[in-house]
């Protein structure tokens, strides 16, 4: 446990503490302490829920993996204790990737007196870190933020008593990132703007002008962006710890998701269901074109396994998985035509040259590496990726109605590719190699997630559940990322008890081991802010509320019994449908779906008994026209909505409150 800090602080509501204040002038206002929650508007459930998820530190850690973080997707700042406990050190760098952390520049806030206490709060609503330093000479109150619209750190401070504050930029240990910084002093107030020296368009003159005339404008625009971001989706649960975890996930999603097209392979799948695809790299790739990156192929030579180096597999490295997820949620044909299909064609063409025909007439893979497990022939991990890539490529080509001379070859590959190997425990790692011991990374289950396919075309549905439970039954080697991925897989299987157990372990278990989250809601074992985000766990929580698989819109498909009440608003289902819904006393009370594209839609609303389906168009204040709907099974209807319409399903005679609000907290 970190000295002076209770790990659960980021998952509870305290009676008091620090919170970032909102005022007209960021420059003039003092970054002072406020009673927790007082800054939130009493009638705004969005702001209340986000401010309630603030994170508090009674002492800053020395380890950056445990520290509060600010970011805008390109620039990330982490606050740690300065060496020797002399003040606060800010590490200024990029979000990194799954396998590498970029170098960081260093900026230190050093008071004159000897430090006696440091308290900090990360306010997610304004994306601002506020702190108070107490010394033998007086106090220093400070606030810091990373401007959403530029690679700039803004910091303000106010000293009291006989205290003075200095800003220094010592040389970082190891490879560092040079910083430009400019500061201004007005009596007991100080302002500072800093940016990496290699940031395009942000020179020293720009920083001086920002401090002289533009700070308040920049902060106002920064806060407006974050407030709009937080209002795009809403989740209220009786289990407040998990509700706060969801809000922390959304904040981190915006803070560390790099929008550059070269980061397609790192795009979190959480972008889709949370309705935030616009901040990810797919949008940039559509505008700028994909970033060519083929150097990973040299390290992925089938036949040599891990001896070729531990690189990403070609399918993932090409960005194809992120592109397919974006297409599932938007239906944008440009993604398939301009980005996904060319990427898959290259990968399939590369990999198919290594396939070998066996005596069974099937196509087999030579030795490749199953990440985190072993080198093995017919590696399930790589077979699943190749099977998905070929099937998706064939589907995309047919959907685009293009004539391609390679189509027959791709169809032959799909038909002849060997099945993955199985035994009584489930899917094996590869030929002759079963899962016999605990492993942190379930690469042999990638067909379940992120690929969302059966292990082979005619597999028994029970095989997936058996395989998941076999791996999840051996947890000795697990870290927090294992729990997050397992929760996502359980949610995809609609195994609510297992998913909830794993989520509760991540967010509620005590201790400082690698199997629980750090105080900043990130993994302790990861190498970079981007890799440290437990996005699979966030995806698991949303998938319990709105289904993410199949062609139907599935509302509350696997809500745990422990959540008799739940409310969601603005979540996205595959196909681009925006979902609002409420569950009360263990029953779905109403469902509202913004229909996208005007295509036929199977809506599994889950409202039991007799139901009515009403429709409204943009500008209508309430649904007032009955929609033509055909029953498609218990709690499901088939509808043909007009483009842009909204469907509302409720019980006859019921007049529920459809507004966004908090559900009662569990006792």
N, C-alpha and C positions, 0 to 999 in steps of 0.2 A: 504494500500500500504506500502511495506517495505521502511523504510527511505533510501534514496540515490539510490534506484533501481527502474527503470521503468520496469513494468511487461513484456512489449512487447520486451524487449531487446533480448530475446532468439529467437524471430521470425522476426528479421529484419537484414539488412546489414548496419552496421555503417561505417562511413567514417574513423574511427580510433579506436584503442583499443589495447588490449593485445592479443597475440596469442602465443601458444607454438611453439618454434623454433625447426626445425629439423637440426641436424648437425652431424658430424662424431662421436664426442665424447660427450656423455651426461655428463660425469664427468667433462670434461674441459670447456665445453661451459657454458656461463653465462645465467641464466634464465631471460633474459631481455625482455623489452617491444618491440613489433614489430607492424608495421602498419598492420591493419587487412587485411587479405587476401594475404599479400605479401609472406607468406610462401608456398602458394599453387603453384604447377607447372602450368604454363600458358596453357599447352596443355593437361592437364589431367582433363577431366570433372568429374571423380569420386572424386578426391581430392578436386577440386573446390567446388563441391556440399556439401561435408561433412564439409570442413572448413567453408563454408558459414553458416552452421548451428550451429556454436559455440555459447556458452552461456556466457554472460558477467554480472558481478556483480560489481556495484560501491561501494557496502558495503556488507559485509557478514552478513547473518541473524543470529539470535540467535536460531531460530527454525530449527532443522535438517530437518523437512519436506519441507523446502523451500531452502535447501542448495544444492550446487553442489555435485555430487556424482561420485566416481570412483569405479570400481569393476571388478571382473573376474568370477562371478558366485558363487564363494564360499566365497569371502571376499569383503566387501563393505566398503568404506571410505567416510564419509561426512564431509565437511569443514564448520564450523560455527564460529561465533565470540566468543572468549574466554570471560568468565565472567568478567564484569567490563570493557569490551572493551580493554583489555590489549594486545591482539594479536589474533592468530588463533588457534582454537581447532579442532583437527581431531578426529572424532569418528570412531573407527575401529571395525567392527563386521561382521555379516553374512547378507545375503539378506532377511532372514525371510520367512514367509509364508503368506497366505491370512489372517490369524487370529492371528499371533504372531510375535513380533519383538524380535530377540535375543539380549542378553546383548552386550554392546559395550565397548571396551577399549578406553582410552583417551590419546591423545598425544597433547601437547600444544607447539606452537612456540611463544616465548615471547621475544620481543626486550627490550633493555634497556630504550629507550626513551618513552615518552607518545605518544600514537597513534594519528595521525592526519588524516590518510586515509588508506583504503585497497581497492585495485582493483584486481579482479580475472577474468580469462577466463578459461572455460572448453573447450579445443580443442578436438573435437570428433575424428579427424583423427588419432591422436597419443594417444588418451585416456589419456590425461595429463592435470592436473590443474596447471596453471601458475598464479602467483600473485605478486603484489608489495605492500609492507607495507611502509608507510611513517610515520616517527616519528619526534619528536623534536630533535633527535640526528642524523638522517640520513635516509637511506632507506635499506630495505631488499627485494631482489628479490628471489622468490622461485619457484620450480616446484615439483609436486608430481605425482606419478602414482602407481597403483596397478598392479604388474607384472602379465601378463596374465597366466604365467605358474607355479606360486608358490604363496602361501599365504603370500606375502611379500609386504609391502609398502616401496617404495623408495622415498626419498626426498633429494633435493639439495637446497642450499641457498647461496647467496652471499650478503655480507653487504657492504655498502658504507658510507662514512663520518665517524662519530664517533660511528656508531651503532654496536652493538653486538647482537647475537641471542643465546638464550638458549632453549634447548628441555627439557620439563618436562613431567612426566606421573603421574598426580594426581589421586587419587582414584575417580572413577566415582560415581555419585549419584545413589544409588540403586544397583542392581546386576550388576557387571561389569565384563569385560573380561580382565584378566591380559595380559600384553604385554611384549614381549622381544624386546629390541631395542639396537642398536649399532651405534655409530656415530664416524666420523672422521673429523678433522679440518685441513685445509691447508691455513693458512693466513686468507684471507677474505672469503674463501669458506668452506662450511660444507656439509657433506654427512651423511645421516641417513638411516638405514634399520630397519624396525620393523615388527613383526609378532605376532599373538596371541600365547600365551604360550602353548596352547594345539594343535598347528599346527603340524602335523606329519612330521618328517624329517627336520624341520627348527629350529635348536637350535641356541644358541648364537654363537657357533663356525662357523656355516654355514653363519650367517649374517656377521661375521667379515671377512670371506673369500670372501664373495660377495663384500663387500666394498673395500677390498684390491686389488682384481684382476678381478672381474667378472661383475662389474656394467655395463660397456659399452656393453658387450656381451648380458646381460640380457635385456637391454633397446632396443638394436637392434632387438633381437628376439621378444620382446613385440610389437614393432612398426610394424614389418613385419607381425605379426599375424593380427593386427588390420587393416592394409592396405589391406591385402587379404580378410578379412571379409567384409570390406566396398565395395570391388570391385565385390562381388558376386551378387549384385543386384543393379539396378539403376532405379530411378523414377525422371522424370523431368516434372514439371507442370508450367503453367503460373502463378498460384497462389503460389508465392514463400513462403508465410507463411506456407502453408500446405506441400510444398516440404521440408522445414526445419523441420517441425514437423515429417515427415516421417524419416528423417535422425536421429533426436533425439530418435525416437522410436527404430530404429535399434541399436543405441549405447546402450540404456538402456536394450534392449533385451539381449545383450551379457554381460552387466555389472551385471545383477541381476538374470539371469536364472541359477538356481542350477542344475548341471548335474547329481546329485546323483539319483540312481534309487528309493530311498525313497521319491523323490519329484515328482513322476509321476502325482499326483493330482494337482500339481501347474504348470505343463508345459503349457506355453502360446500357444494358438492356432495360434498365429502369426508366430511361428517357421516354419510352413508348407509353406504358401504362400510366405514368404520372403526367402525361400530356406536355412534355418539355422537349420534344424532338428538335425544336428550332434552335436550342442552344448547343446541339451536338454537331459533330463533323459532317453528317450526311447533308445538311443544308448547304454547307460550304462546298462540299464535293459536287453538288448539283450545279452550283454557280461557277466553280473554278475548274471542275474536272477532277478526276482522281489523282492522287499523288503517286507516281510510279515508284514502287519499292519491291524489287525482286531479289535483293541481296539475301533474304531469308531462304531462298531456294537452295543455295549452296550448302546450307547447314541442315537441310532436311532430306538428304539423299537416302531413299529406302535401300536397305541392304547392309547398312553400317550402324544403325541404331544411334545410341547416344554418343558414339565416337565422332560423329559429325558435328557435335556441339549441341548445346541445349537452346535451340531456337524455336520460335513459334512454328506451328504447322502451316503449310501454305494456304489452307482454306481460311483459317483465322487471320493470318497475316495480310491476306488480300482485302480484308474488310468485308468479305461476303456476308458473314453472319450479321454484322451491324446493318448492312444494307437490306438484308431480308427482313430483319425486325422492323426497320423503318417502313418498308413497303407493306408489311402486315398491318401496321397501324394507320397508314395514310392511304394506301392504294394508289400512290402516285406512279403512273406507268414510266415516268422518266427514270426512276430509280432502277427498274428492271432493264429498260432498254439501253440506257447510257452508262450505267455503272455495274450493276450486278451481273448481267449476262456476260459482258466482256471479261470481268474478273473470274467468273466461274469457268469460262471456256479456257482461259489460260491455265488455271489450276488443274482442271481435269486433263487437259492435254499434257501437262507436265507429269502428273502422277500416273496416268494410264500407261506410259511407256515403261513403268517398272513392274506392272502386273505380270504374273506368271500363270499360265494355264496348268492346272493340276490334272491328275488322272481321272478326277471326277468331272472334268469339263468346266469346272468353275475357275474364276480368276482369283488369284491369291496375292497377298502382299508379302514381300520379303521382310526381313527384320527391320522394325522401326521402334521408336521409343514411346512408351505410354507414359506421359508426364507424371513424375512423382512415383512411378511404380517400377517399370522394368523394360528391358529390350525384349521384344518377342515378335515372332512372325504372325501374320494375320492379326495384327494388333487391333483390338476392338475400337480403340480411340480413333485410329486412322481409317479403318474400314468404315466406321460410322460417318466420319466427315466426308469421305469419298462418296459413299452411297448417297448422303444428303446432297452433295454438290452435283452429282450426275442427275439425280431425280429432279432437283430444282432447276438445273439447266435445261432439261427436257421440257419441264412444265413451262418455264419462261419462254422458250423458243416457240412452243405451240401457242402460248397465250398471245405472243406478239404476231403470230401468223406469218412468221418469216420462213423463207426457204433457205435451209442451211445444209450443205452437203455432208456436214459432220453429224447430223441428227441421227442417222441410222447407226453410226458408230457409238454415239452416246447411249442410245436405247439398248444396244447390245451389251455395253458395259453394265448398265443398270440391271439387265436380266441375268447376267452371268456372274456378277460379283458374289463371292462366297459369303455365307452367313457368318455372323460372329459365333464364337464357340461358347457353349453353355454347359453347366453341370447342375447338380441338385441344389446348389446354393444360388444359382442365377447365372448372369452373364459373366464370362471369364475375362481376364485381361487380354488373352490371346490364345494361340494354339498351345494346349498343354499346360497353361498357367492360370490357376484359379486365384481368387482373392482369399488368401489364407491367413492374413494378418492385417492389423490396422494400418491404414494409410490415410494421410491427410487430404490427398487430392484424388477425387473419384473420376479419374480421366476415362475409366472404362464405362462410365455411365453418361458420357456426353451425348449419347443418342436421346437420353431423357431430357436433359437440359445442357446446352441451349438449343439442341436440334429439334426437340419435340417430335420425335418419330419413334416407331417401334424398333427394337433391336434388329429385327429382320421382318420382311413383309408380312408373313403369316404367323408371327409370334403370338403365343398365348398372352392375353392381357395381364395375367397373374405373374408373368415373368418379370415385368417391370417392378412390381411391388416387392417381389421376393428378392430381386437384386438390390434394391434400395435398402431394404431392411437388413439384409446380410451385411452390407457395408456399414450401415449406421449402428449395427450391433457391436462393432469393434472400434472404440473411440480412444484407445490409449495414445495414439499418435496424432490425434486431432488438435488443430488450433482453431481460433475463432472463425477463420475463413471456412473451415470444414463445416462448422455449425451453420453458417450462413448459407452455404451451397446446399447442404442437406435440407434446410428449411425450405429453400426454393424448390427443390425436387419434390419434397413432401407436398407442398402446396400445389404443384403441377399435377400430382397424383390425387389431389383433393383428400389428402390424409391430414385432416385438421388437427387431431390430437398430437401427431408427431411434429407437425410444423409449429404448433404453439409451444410444445415442450422445448424445442430448439431455440425459438425466438426468446422465450423466457430465460433460458440459460445465458444467451448472449447479453441481454439487457438487465438481468437481475441477479446473476450469480456474483458472489463476493470473491475477493482475492485479486491478485495482480498477475495471474498466469496468462499464458499466451492464448488460452481457450476462451477468454472473456474480453469484452471491448475495453479500451482505454477510457479515461475520463472524457476525452473529446469525441467519443462515439466511434472511434476508428480502431482498426486492428493494431495490435502491438508489434506484430512480427513483420509487417510489410516494409518495403524499402523506400516508398515514396508516398506523398499524400494521395495520389491517384490510386495506387495499389492498396492503400490502407482503408479505402471506403468500403463498408460492408453492403454494397448495393444488392447482392443476391438476397440478403435478408429483407431489405426494403421491398424488393420485388415479391418475395414470399408473402409479406403482409398484404400487399395490394391484390395479389392473385387469390387470396382467400376471400376477398370482397368483390372483385370483378374478374371473371374468368379470362384467361389470356390464350387459351388454346381453342382450336376448331373454328368453324365458320359462323357460329351463333354468338349472340350477345348473352352472356351468362352472368346473372346478378346474384350475389351472395351464394356462390356455388359451394363453399366449404367453410362457412363461418363457424368457429368453435362454439360449443354450448356455453362456454364461459362469457360469451359476448351476446347476451339476450337483446341488447340494444346496440345499434350502430347506424351511423349516417355517413354517406359519401356524396361528394358533389364534384363534378368536373373531371372525374377519372375517364381514361380513354380505354375503350375496348377495341380489339382488332377490327379493321374495317373503317376506323375513324369515327366511331360512334361515341358520343360523350354521355356519360352515365351519372345520374343522380338517383339515390335510393335511400330508403329508411327501413330499418328493422326495429321492431318494438315488441318487447315481451316474448322474444323468441320467434316472431313471425314477421315476414316481409310485409310492410304496410302499403308501400307505394313504390313505383319505379318510374323514372322519367329518362327517356333516351333521345338525344339529338341524332336523328337519322342522317347518315352521310350518303350522298350520291344518288338517293332514290332507288336503290336496288332492293329486291326482296330480302326480308330480314326475319330470321328466326330469333325471337326474343324469349329467352328462358328467364322470366321475371320472378318466379317462385312465389307469387301471391297465391295463397291457397283459396279454394272455394270459387264461387262465381266472381268474375272480374269484368270490368269495362275498360276499353282502350279508347282514349280520347286523343285528339291531334290538335296541334296549334301551329301557326306559322310565325315567322319573325315579326315582332311588333305586337302580337297578341298578348294581353295581360294575363290570360288564363286559358287552359284548354276548353273548348266549347263545341267541338265537332266530334261526333263518334267516328272512329276509324273502322274500316272493314278489316276484321281479323279472323283467322281460322285457327282453331285449336290444333296444336302440334304436340300434344302430350300433356301430362300433368304440369301445371304451372308454366306453360309455354304457348306462344301464339306465333303464327306466320302472318306477316303484314307486308304490304307493298306501299311504303310511305313515299310521298312526293319529296323531291329534293328540298332540303332545308327545313323540313318539318320536325316537330318534337312530339313524341309519343308519351302518353302518361297512362300507366296501368294502375288501377285501384279497385277496391270493392264497391259494388253498387251502393249508393247512398252515403258513402264515406266522403268526408270533406277534410282531409288531413292538412296539416301545416307543412307546406313544401319549402319553407325557408331554411337556410343554413343555420344551424345552431349546435350547441353541445348536447350530447346525450348524457344522462346521469352517470357519474363515476361509480365504479364498483366499490363496495364497502369491504 
